[in-house]
């Protein structure tokens, strides 16, 4: 059995990639050859970069367990949970902080060794993760 818990404090926590220049407001981003960034897309001329959120605090836990029923059969499983507890946002143009990871992840497997042939194994593995929002640059889970 393996159990880990953590509580983390961050300074200068960095946001996901976000659009900072706004062509509608008269600010544009260009490549050195004069071509607008993201030409031909809805984000044409928009500069994507990272923002500093300031301080944030998160906590989580991981629990793993492996059980050998016999020398030939073993079970393995784990649970991971993470939660953003608090963050400070000093930039009013920046949207809310997303961790871009699922809060909950589960994994389980069964391993069978030396069934039909010596020194062989079969492992059946299954993961699960909870739904989560992902936003970074042009990638947005609510759109794709």
RORO-269177 format. One line per field, with one value per residue: residue in one letter; x, y, z of N, C-alpha, C in turn; residue number from 1. Coordinates in Angstrom, 2 decimals. Each point is the difference from the previous one (the first is absolute). Example, Ala and Ser with C-alpha at 12.3 -4.5 7.8 and 13.67 -1.06 7.14 Angstrom:
resn = [a, s]
nX = [13.19, -0.35]
nY = [-5.69, 1.05]
nZ = [7.80, -0.72]
caX = [-0.89, 0.82]
caY = [1.19, 1.19]
caZ = [0.00, 0.06]
cX = [0.90, -0.77]
cY = [1.20, 1.09]
cZ = [0.00, 0.73]
resi = [1, 2]
***
This chain:
resn = [x, x, x, x, x, x, x, x, x, x, x, x, x, x, x, x, x, x, x, x, x, x, x, x, x, x, x, x, x, x, x, x, x, x, x, x, x, x, x, x, x, x, x, x, x, x, x, x, x, x, x, x, x, x, x, x, x, x, x, x, x, x, x, x, x, x, x, x, x, x, x, x, x, x, x, x, x, x, x, x, x, x, x, x, x, x, x, x, x, x, x, x, x, x, x, x, x, x, x, x, x, x, x, x, x, x, x, x, x, x, x, x, x, x, x, x, x, x, x, x, x, x, x, x, x, x, x, x, x, x, x, x, x, x, x, x, x, x, x, x, x, x, x, x]
nX = [0.86, -0.43, 0.21, -0.43, 0.23, -0.54, 0.63, -0.28, 0.98, -0.55, 1.11, -0.53, -1.17, 0.35, -0.69, -1.08, 0.38, 0.05, -1.03, 1.08, 0.34, -0.66, -0.10, -1.07, 0.98, 0.46, 0.14, 1.16, 0.13, 1.25, 0.23, 1.32, -0.60, -0.69, 0.05, -1.32, 0.17, -0.07, 0.70, -1.16, 0.24, -0.96, 1.17, -0.29, 1.30, -0.53, 0.61, 0.50, -0.18, 0.86, -0.82, 0.39, -0.46, 1.25, -0.79, 0.30, -1.02, 0.62, -0.83, 0.52, -0.34, 0.92, -0.77, 0.97, -0.46, 0.88, -0.73, 0.85, -0.97, 0.88, 1.06, -1.12, -0.67, -0.02, -0.45, -0.28, -0.03, -0.46, -0.01, -0.25, 0.16, -0.37, 0.22, -0.43, 0.68, 1.00, -0.35, 1.02, -0.88, 1.19, -0.32, -0.75, 0.99, 0.54, -0.42, -0.94, 0.73, 0.47, -0.14, -0.97, -0.46, -0.33, -1.06, -0.62, 0.95, -0.46, 0.75, -0.19, 0.62, -0.03, 0.97, 0.05, 0.82, 0.81, -1.00, 0.32, 0.89, 1.10, 0.16, -1.30, -0.66, -1.18, -0.11, -1.05, -0.06, -0.49, 0.00, -0.19, -0.51, -0.20, -1.14, 0.58, 0.09, 0.30, 0.78, 0.58, 0.23, 0.13, 0.54, -1.26, -0.07, -0.47, 1.03, 1.07]
nY = [-1.17, 1.00, 0.89, 0.97, 0.98, 1.03, 1.07, 0.68, 0.86, 0.80, 0.56, 1.01, -0.49, -0.78, 0.83, -0.51, -0.48, 1.34, 0.48, 0.74, -0.12, 1.11, -0.67, -0.37, 0.00, -0.47, -1.08, -0.18, -1.25, 0.23, -0.86, -0.26, -0.93, 0.41, -1.33, 0.23, -0.05, -1.31, 0.35, 0.52, 0.26, -0.33, -0.60, 0.29, 0.16, -1.04, 0.59, -1.22, 0.14, 0.00, -0.08, 0.90, -1.05, -0.01, -0.03, -1.25, -0.79, -1.14, -1.03, -1.13, -1.17, -0.92, -1.02, -0.84, -1.09, -0.90, -1.00, -0.89, -0.45, -0.16, -0.81, -0.53, 0.42, 1.20, 0.77, 1.05, 1.01, 1.13, 0.97, 1.02, 0.95, 1.05, 1.04, 0.96, 0.36, 0.71, 1.09, 0.80, 0.79, 0.52, -0.81, 1.11, 0.01, -0.62, -1.07, -0.68, -0.33, -0.75, -1.12, -0.12, -0.52, -1.27, 0.28, -0.96, -0.87, -1.05, -0.98, -1.05, -1.06, -1.04, -0.63, -0.76, -0.73, -0.39, 0.54, 0.34, 0.94, -0.65, 0.89, -0.24, 1.04, 0.15, 1.23, 0.07, 1.12, 0.78, 1.13, 0.95, 1.01, 0.86, 0.53, 0.79, 1.27, 0.12, 1.01, 0.05, 1.28, -0.65, -0.77, -0.40, -0.68, 1.22, 0.20, -0.70]
nZ = [0.00, -0.73, 0.97, -0.81, 0.85, -0.58, 0.39, -1.11, 0.23, -0.91, -0.41, -0.68, 0.37, -1.01, -0.78, -0.53, -1.16, -0.08, -0.66, -0.25, -1.26, -0.30, -1.16, 0.70, 0.89, -1.15, 0.75, -0.62, -0.39, -0.39, -1.00, 0.09, -0.77, 1.06, -0.05, 0.10, 1.29, -0.18, -1.09, -0.34, 1.27, 0.86, 0.27, -1.27, 0.11, 0.64, 0.99, 0.01, 1.30, 0.98, 1.01, 0.86, 0.66, 0.33, 1.05, 0.29, 0.32, 0.06, -0.02, 0.43, -0.53, 0.19, -0.37, 0.24, -0.58, 0.41, -0.50, 0.54, -0.77, -0.98, -0.12, -0.45, 1.05, -0.58, 0.95, -0.77, 0.85, -0.52, 0.90, -0.83, 0.92, -0.73, 0.77, -0.80, 1.07, -0.54, -0.64, -0.20, -0.54, -0.29, -0.99, -0.09, -0.90, 1.03, -0.72, 0.61, 1.03, -0.99, 0.68, -0.90, 1.12, -0.08, 0.75, -0.69, 0.35, -0.66, 0.51, -0.77, 0.50, -0.81, 0.65, -1.06, 0.79, -0.98, -0.70, -1.24, 0.38, 0.31, 0.98, 0.00, -0.45, 0.59, -0.43, 0.79, -0.70, 0.95, -0.71, 0.88, -0.64, 0.99, -0.36, -0.91, 0.31, -1.29, 0.30, -1.19, -0.26, -1.15, 0.93, -0.19, 1.13, 0.23, -0.83, 0.38]
caX = [-0.86, 0.74, -0.92, 0.69, -0.86, 0.79, -0.62, 1.02, -0.18, 0.77, 0.10, 0.22, -0.63, -0.17, -1.28, 0.03, 0.22, -1.21, 0.15, 0.24, -0.24, -1.38, -0.16, -1.19, 0.36, 1.07, 1.32, 0.20, 1.25, 0.48, 1.29, 0.97, -0.22, -1.20, -1.20, -0.62, -0.05, -1.25, -0.68, -1.10, -0.79, -0.65, 0.98, 1.00, 0.58, 0.02, 1.22, -0.26, 1.11, -0.36, -0.16, 0.35, -1.16, 0.37, 0.04, -1.05, 0.17, -0.67, 0.22, -0.43, 0.43, 0.14, 0.00, 0.25, -0.03, 0.27, -0.28, 0.32, -0.85, 0.92, 1.13, -0.40, -1.12, 0.11, -0.93, 0.62, -0.94, 0.39, -0.93, 0.65, -0.94, 0.63, -1.00, 0.48, -0.67, -0.08, 0.98, -0.24, 0.14, 0.20, -0.20, -1.44, -0.24, 0.26, -1.13, 0.26, 1.06, -0.36, 1.15, 0.16, 0.13, -1.20, 0.07, 0.04, 0.50, 0.04, 0.62, -0.03, 0.50, 0.16, 1.11, 0.06, 1.33, 0.31, -1.24, 0.14, 1.41, 0.91, 0.54, -0.93, -1.04, -1.10, -0.47, -1.23, 0.15, -1.09, 0.05, -1.17, 0.23, -1.20, -0.02, 0.61, 0.17, 1.36, 0.13, 1.36, 0.15, -1.19, -0.66, -1.04, -0.81, -1.41, -0.19, 0.38]
caY = [1.17, 1.26, 1.12, 1.29, 1.18, 1.21, 1.32, 0.81, 1.44, 0.49, 1.40, 0.15, -1.12, 0.38, -0.39, -0.72, 0.88, 0.77, 1.10, 1.25, 1.09, -0.06, 0.73, 0.87, 1.21, 0.68, -0.57, -1.13, -0.74, -0.37, -0.66, 0.95, 0.28, 0.83, -0.83, -0.01, -1.27, -0.76, 0.52, -0.80, -0.60, 1.04, 0.64, 0.70, 1.19, -0.07, -0.54, -0.89, -0.05, -0.43, 1.09, -0.34, 0.09, 0.35, -1.10, -1.03, -1.06, -1.23, -1.16, -1.24, -1.26, -1.17, -1.26, -1.15, -1.28, -1.20, -1.20, -1.23, -1.11, -1.13, 0.45, 0.17, 0.94, 1.20, 1.11, 1.29, 1.09, 1.29, 1.12, 1.30, 1.11, 1.30, 1.07, 1.37, 0.55, 1.45, 0.72, 1.44, 0.46, 1.45, 0.48, -0.09, -0.49, -1.44, -0.79, -0.81, -1.00, -1.41, -0.89, -0.75, -1.42, -0.47, -0.06, -1.39, -1.01, -1.36, -1.01, -1.34, -1.03, -1.38, -0.62, -1.46, -0.40, -1.40, -0.75, -1.00, -0.16, 0.49, 1.35, 0.86, 0.60, 0.73, 1.05, 0.71, 1.30, 0.93, 1.30, 0.87, 1.35, 0.83, 1.06, 1.26, 1.02, 0.25, 1.16, 0.50, 0.46, -0.25, -1.21, 0.27, -1.23, 0.29, 0.13, -1.24]
caZ = [0.00, -0.09, 0.22, -0.05, 0.06, -0.17, 0.06, -0.66, -0.13, -1.14, -0.35, -1.43, -0.69, -1.39, -0.60, -1.27, -1.14, -0.28, -0.95, 0.70, -0.95, -0.42, -1.26, 0.04, 0.74, -0.73, 0.26, -0.89, 0.08, -1.33, -0.14, -0.56, -1.42, -0.14, 0.00, 1.33, 0.73, -0.18, -1.20, -0.52, 1.08, 0.81, 0.88, -0.82, 0.60, 1.47, 0.59, 1.14, 0.94, 1.35, 0.97, 1.37, 0.87, 1.37, 0.96, -0.04, 0.99, -0.40, 0.86, -0.62, 0.60, -0.86, 0.74, -0.87, 0.70, -0.79, 0.79, -0.71, 0.42, -0.07, -0.82, -1.40, -0.15, 0.83, -0.24, 0.24, -0.20, 0.58, -0.03, 0.15, 0.10, 0.14, 0.11, 0.11, 1.18, -0.03, -0.81, -0.11, -1.38, 0.00, -1.37, -0.29, -1.36, -0.02, 0.47, 1.19, -0.10, -0.14, 0.18, -1.25, 0.31, 0.71, 1.47, 0.44, -0.93, 0.53, -0.86, 0.57, -0.90, 0.44, -0.73, 0.06, -0.48, -0.28, -0.23, -1.05, -0.34, 1.05, -0.18, -0.74, 0.84, -0.62, 0.92, -0.40, 0.63, -0.29, 0.66, 0.00, 0.50, 0.03, -1.02, 0.41, -1.04, -0.44, -0.87, -0.16, -1.38, -0.83, 0.47, 0.98, 0.08, -0.23, -1.45, -0.70]
cX = [0.90, -1.01, 0.83, -1.05, 0.87, -0.87, 1.08, -0.39, 0.91, 0.01, 0.29, -0.54, -0.34, -1.31, 0.22, 0.26, -1.29, 0.32, 0.14, -0.19, -1.42, -0.18, -1.21, 0.29, 1.16, 1.39, 0.14, 1.34, 0.37, 1.29, 0.97, -0.21, -1.27, -1.31, -0.62, 0.04, -1.38, -0.81, -1.07, -0.84, -0.70, 0.97, 1.07, 0.45, 0.07, 1.30, -0.38, 1.25, -0.52, -0.11, 0.38, -1.23, 0.36, 0.03, -1.14, 0.35, -0.80, 0.34, -0.48, 0.52, 0.06, 0.05, 0.18, 0.05, 0.32, -0.18, 0.30, -0.83, 0.82, 1.21, -0.36, -1.09, 0.19, -1.00, 0.72, -1.04, 0.51, -1.11, 0.81, -1.07, 0.78, -1.08, 0.73, -0.78, -0.21, 1.01, -0.36, 0.30, 0.09, -0.22, -1.48, -0.30, 0.18, -1.22, 0.42, 1.06, -0.59, 1.25, 0.31, 0.34, -1.29, 0.22, 0.24, 0.51, 0.06, 0.71, -0.08, 0.55, 0.02, 1.11, 0.00, 1.34, 0.08, -1.24, 0.20, 1.45, 0.85, 0.54, -0.87, -1.00, -1.06, -0.47, -1.23, -0.04, -1.18, 0.17, -1.37, 0.47, -1.30, 0.05, 0.65, 0.08, 1.48, -0.02, 1.44, 0.18, -1.27, -0.76, -0.96, -0.94, -1.48, -0.31, 0.27, -0.71]
cY = [1.24, 1.13, 1.28, 1.10, 1.24, 1.25, 0.96, 1.46, 0.47, 1.52, 0.07, -1.19, 0.45, -0.55, -0.92, 1.03, 0.73, 1.15, 1.31, 1.20, -0.16, 0.81, 0.93, 1.31, 0.74, -0.49, -1.28, -0.66, -0.49, -0.80, 1.00, 0.33, 0.82, -0.77, 0.04, -1.40, -0.62, 0.51, -0.97, -0.69, 1.11, 0.74, 0.78, 1.29, -0.01, -0.64, -0.86, -0.06, -0.45, 1.21, -0.52, 0.22, 0.49, -1.25, -0.99, -1.07, -1.21, -1.13, -1.25, -1.20, -1.07, -1.22, -1.13, -1.28, -1.10, -1.21, -1.22, -1.13, -1.29, 0.49, 0.26, 1.07, 1.19, 1.06, 1.30, 1.09, 1.28, 1.03, 1.26, 1.08, 1.28, 1.07, 1.34, 0.65, 1.50, 0.55, 1.47, 0.42, 1.52, 0.62, -0.14, -0.50, -1.51, -0.74, -0.86, -1.06, -1.40, -0.82, -0.79, -1.48, -0.46, 0.00, -1.44, -0.91, -1.34, -0.91, -1.34, -0.99, -1.36, -0.58, -1.49, -0.42, -1.51, -0.86, -1.13, -0.31, 0.61, 1.39, 0.89, 0.61, 0.67, 1.02, 0.66, 1.28, 0.89, 1.31, 0.69, 1.38, 0.77, 1.06, 1.27, 0.95, 0.13, 1.18, 0.42, 0.37, -0.24, -1.25, 0.34, -1.19, 0.27, 0.15, -1.29, -1.16]
cZ = [0.00, 0.14, 0.04, 0.06, -0.16, 0.06, -0.51, -0.06, -1.13, -0.02, -1.48, -0.79, -1.41, -0.55, -1.18, -1.11, -0.33, -0.93, 0.75, -0.93, -0.53, -1.29, 0.00, 0.72, -0.66, 0.33, -0.80, 0.27, -1.39, 0.11, -0.61, -1.48, -0.25, -0.03, 1.40, 0.62, -0.20, -1.18, -0.49, 1.05, 0.77, 0.92, -0.79, 0.68, 1.50, 0.47, 1.19, 0.85, 1.36, 0.91, 1.38, 0.87, 1.39, 0.85, -0.24, 1.03, -0.46, 0.95, -0.73, 0.75, -1.09, 0.89, -1.01, 0.82, -1.00, 0.91, -0.86, 0.58, 0.06, -0.80, -1.46, -0.22, 0.94, -0.46, 0.36, -0.24, 0.62, -0.21, 0.19, 0.01, 0.21, 0.01, 0.11, 1.13, -0.10, -0.99, -0.01, -1.43, 0.01, -1.38, -0.37, -1.42, -0.10, 0.56, 1.19, -0.26, -0.11, 0.24, -1.27, 0.24, 0.70, 1.51, 0.47, -1.11, 0.73, -0.99, 0.71, -1.02, 0.70, -0.86, 0.26, -0.60, -0.19, -0.20, -1.00, -0.32, 1.12, -0.38, -0.90, 0.98, -0.87, 1.04, -0.62, 0.82, -0.38, 0.75, -0.02, 0.45, -0.06, -1.09, 0.55, -1.18, -0.32, -0.94, -0.02, -1.46, -0.78, 0.44, 1.12, 0.03, -0.21, -1.48, -0.72, 0.61]
resi = [1, 2, 3, 4, 5, 6, 7, 8, 9, 10, 11, 12, 13, 14, 15, 16, 17, 18, 19, 20, 21, 22, 23, 24, 25, 26, 27, 28, 29, 30, 31, 32, 33, 34, 35, 36, 37, 38, 39, 40, 41, 42, 43, 44, 45, 46, 47, 48, 49, 50, 51, 52, 53, 54, 55, 56, 57, 58, 59, 60, 61, 62, 63, 64, 65, 66, 67, 68, 69, 70, 71, 72, 73, 74, 75, 76, 77, 78, 79, 80, 81, 82, 83, 84, 85, 86, 87, 88, 89, 90, 91, 92, 93, 94, 95, 96, 97, 98, 99, 100, 101, 102, 103, 104, 105, 106, 107, 108, 109, 110, 111, 112, 113, 114, 115, 116, 117, 118, 119, 120, 121, 122, 123, 124, 125, 126, 127, 128, 129, 130, 131, 132, 133, 134, 135, 136, 137, 138, 139, 140, 141, 142, 143, 144]
***
